[in-house]
Amino acid sequence: MPIPLKNPIVLECQNCHFRFKITGDDLSFPHQCPKCGADDWQIKG
């Protein structure tokens, strides 16, 4: 059973600064940035 998060986790691509939100329903995220293809994520929040 997934644990709902109060605040979504925001990952930011260090290459193009594309932001990807992770909610409590699905903690998976793309290995590569859907915008530029880089795989250098940083957690923003």
C-alpha distances in whole Angstrom, upper triangle without the diagonal:
4,7,9,13,16,18,17,18,22,23,27,29,32,34,34,32,29,26,22,20,16,14,10,9,11,12,14,18,21,23,26,27,27,31,33,31,31,28,29,26,26,24,25,23
4,6,9,13,14,13,14,18,19,23,25,28,30,30,28,26,22,19,16,12,10,7,6,7,9,12,15,18,21,24,24,24,27,30,28,28,25,26,23,23,20,22,19
4,6,10,12,12,13,17,19,22,25,28,30,30,27,25,22,19,16,12,10,6,7,9,10,13,16,20,22,25,25,26,28,30,29,29,26,26,23,22,19,20,17
4,7,9,9,11,15,17,21,24,27,29,29,26,24,20,17,13,11,7,4,6,9,10,14,16,20,22,24,24,25,27,29,29,28,26,26,22,21,18,18,15
4,5,6,8,12,15,18,21,24,27,26,23,21,18,15,12,9,6,5,8,10,10,14,15,19,21,23,23,23,25,28,27,26,24,23,20,18,15,15,12
4,7,9,13,16,19,23,25,28,27,24,22,18,16,13,11,9,8,11,14,13,17,18,22,24,26,24,25,27,29,29,28,26,25,21,20,16,15,11
4,7,9,13,16,19,21,24,23,20,19,15,13,10,9,8,8,12,13,13,16,16,19,21,23,21,22,24,26,26,25,23,22,18,16,13,12,8
4,6,10,13,16,19,21,20,17,16,12,10,6,5,5,7,10,10,10,12,12,16,18,19,18,19,20,22,23,22,20,19,15,14,11,10,7
4,7,10,13,16,19,18,15,14,10,8,6,5,7,9,12,11,9,11,10,14,15,17,16,17,18,20,20,19,17,16,12,10,7,7,5
4,7,10,13,15,15,11,10,7,6,5,6,9,12,14,13,11,12,10,13,14,15,13,15,15,17,18,16,15,13,10,8,6,5,5
4,7,9,12,12,9,8,6,5,6,8,11,14,16,14,11,11,9,10,11,12,10,12,13,14,14,13,11,10,6,5,4,6,8
4,6,9,8,5,6,4,6,9,11,15,18,19,17,15,14,11,12,12,11,9,12,11,12,13,11,10,8,6,5,6,6,10
4,5,6,5,5,6,8,11,14,17,20,21,19,17,15,12,11,11,9,7,10,9,9,9,7,7,6,5,6,9,10,13
4,6,6,8,10,12,15,17,20,23,25,22,20,18,15,14,13,11,10,13,12,10,11,8,9,6,6,7,10,11,14
4,6,8,11,13,17,19,23,26,27,24,22,20,16,15,14,11,9,12,10,8,9,7,9,7,9,10,14,14,18
4,6,9,12,15,18,22,25,26,24,22,20,17,15,15,12,9,10,8,7,9,8,11,10,10,12,14,14,18
4,6,10,13,16,19,22,24,22,20,19,15,15,15,13,10,11,9,10,12,10,12,10,9,10,11,11,14
4,7,10,13,17,20,21,19,18,16,13,12,13,11,7,8,7,8,11,10,11,11,9,11,12,11,14
4,7,10,13,17,18,16,15,14,11,11,13,12,9,10,10,12,13,13,13,12,9,10,10,9,11
4,7,10,13,14,12,11,11,8,9,11,11,9,9,10,13,13,13,12,12,9,10,10,10,11
4,6,10,11,10,10,10,9,11,14,14,12,13,14,17,17,17,15,15,12,12,10,10,9
4,7,8,7,6,7,7,10,13,15,14,14,16,19,18,18,16,16,13,13,10,11,10
4,6,6,7,9,10,14,16,18,17,17,20,22,22,22,20,20,16,16,13,14,12
4,6,6,10,12,16,18,20,20,20,23,25,24,24,22,22,18,18,15,16,13
4,7,9,12,15,18,20,20,20,23,25,24,25,22,23,20,20,18,19,17
4,6,8,12,14,17,17,17,20,22,21,21,19,20,17,18,16,17,16
4,7,10,12,15,16,17,19,21,20,19,17,17,14,15,13,15,14
4,7,9,12,13,14,17,19,17,17,14,15,13,14,13,16,16
4,6,9,9,10,13,15,13,13,11,12,10,12,12,14,15
4,5,7,7,11,12,10,10,9,11,10,13,13,16,17
4,7,9,12,12,9,9,6,9,9,12,14,16,18
4,6,9,8,5,5,4,8,9,12,14,17,19
4,5,6,5,5,6,8,8,11,13,15,18
4,6,6,8,10,12,12,15,16,17,20
4,6,8,11,12,12,15,17,18,20
4,6,9,11,12,15,17,18,21
4,7,9,11,15,17,19,22
4,6,8,12,15,17,20
4,6,10,13,15,18
4,7,10,13,16
4,7,9,12
4,6,9
4,6
4
